Amino acid sequence: MAKDGVDMDYIEKARHSLAHVLARAVCELFEDVKLGIGPAIDNGFYYDFDLPHVIKEEDFPKIEQRMMEIIAADEAFAGRTLDKPEEIFATDPYKMELIGEFRQRGDEITAYDLGGFCDLCAGPHVESTRMLRSWGFTIASVAGAYWRGSSDRPMLQRIYVYAFPSRQELKKYQQFLEEAKKRDHRKLGRELDLFDVFEEGPGFPFYFPKGMVLRNVLEDFWRKRHTESGYQEIRTPIILNRDLWHRSGHWDHYKDNMYTTQIDEADFAVKPMNCPGAMLVFKRKLHSYRDLPQRLGELGLVHRHELSGALHGLMRVRNFTQDDAHIFMTPEQVKDEIEAVINLVGSFYTTFGLEYKLELSTRPEDSMGTDEQWNTAIAALKEVLDKSGKEYVINEGDGAFYGPKIDFHITDCIGRTWQCATIQLDFQMPERFNLSYIGADNEKHRPVMIHHVVFGSLERFMAVITEHFAGKFPFWLAPVQIGVVPVHTDHEGYAQQITAQLREAGYRVNIDTSDGTMGNKIKSFRHEMLPYIVILGEKEMESGTISLRTRSGVQINGIGLDGFMAMCSKMEREYAQELIEEI
């Protein structure tokens, strides 16, 4: 399989071969080593080890050196079938467990030799270690990993290794990691005083005043675009009874991820999704076909139980706001509505300068509904995607349990991809909730539903754009847009006057009237990554003008306040991604 001109099958084969080189090096350097597994993964590979020695960072160089010596020796990878694998792996409980499973399934048991080292493996591998000489690799980290992913099993030491076909590619990837580290939203969230997660609430984020400004700007943008597209906003309760979640199917398909409680001796659940509440809103009264499509939107707070090891800043949390929208429509309206949602999502992401790719996910094993319903739903999504002319891939078996979906994978400015928006076509929920509308024939009919999100999770999207912009938000998004610095105390009155005019015009402005020097005040605002800093001294006060310093350090002297505000208005009106640096 080729991806962007690269033979990914060969890449995976080479990385898996390097995993065997690592395993041999560890076995030769340390005593009493027992081996888990060592698969290739994106950007490299890992191998799990059980050994009494704790692998530390100071061990990395000698392990890497031994790997290079093995590679330089031009050792062949030789595969063979094992009739009596127990004779080789009798002292390794992990390999013996795998051998037992292979025997039970009736699978052929194979191994690969690398010099005097033998490992249980189905292959394939490169012909010889000489084919790995051009590769660049480095040990990235060591982490604990339960055998077979079960907390009831032994904890092993997992060695992660970055590996690329050349040292130049490895270096490029390491530079990418350094850039990603600088952009880490958890680090920037603290430095810019936006948000954080405390040990008192793991997975439950706190928003500080500036972070709330950013949230509110995003919510206002969401409301504006959805209102313009014909959506009505609703709000549904956070806690609803067990009967509702049985009806929706969540209790049977999603209960392990739900928080439950008892009220008046009855079972209730904190909502993990907003959909069932929207069903009740639609069902509250009888609708005519003339009322459809009905588009409902909700910025709803949901809670899902995530394992502690999966939590990651705002990217993976236990409570978050989903910008859910639900469209109730006639079967004839499905394709037009899907097309409109694709265009809506595209317009959102273009505003943030985010490119995206599309993925169509089909019926999973754990699903509700008939083959006919699923085939009809998948065909409808596919037809709209084909008509759009946009490229997409099919992800077999990864749809929601109630319907197929289109996922949007956005790409940030350093090439990372994130899954945020999704469009899900649903024939099941309207049936389970017995929804209906009166058709032109004056008979009851079942509506079809679309679930969709654009941000996905507001928290996750905030994390993505914080990293995408590296904290240097566009003017319209910046929590504080303008900092005002009076040169001396004599100029504070004029600075207060300018600040008041900017605030009256609706801009987010902070003024620094502390005892610090002008240089320190400017430095402080620059540290906050403010788009503009207004500097006011004697010259500006006498001429009734302002001097401006942009985030990149460009200085613009002696300009009128009206001209500056017109420039700011243009950036807000056009959702400009770049700052204007000349007037």
Summary of the structure (lengths in Angstrom):
residues: 583
radius of gyration: 29.3
end to end distance: 52.2
largest distance: 94.8
contacts: 1828
relative contact order: 0.07
helix: 40%
strand: 27%
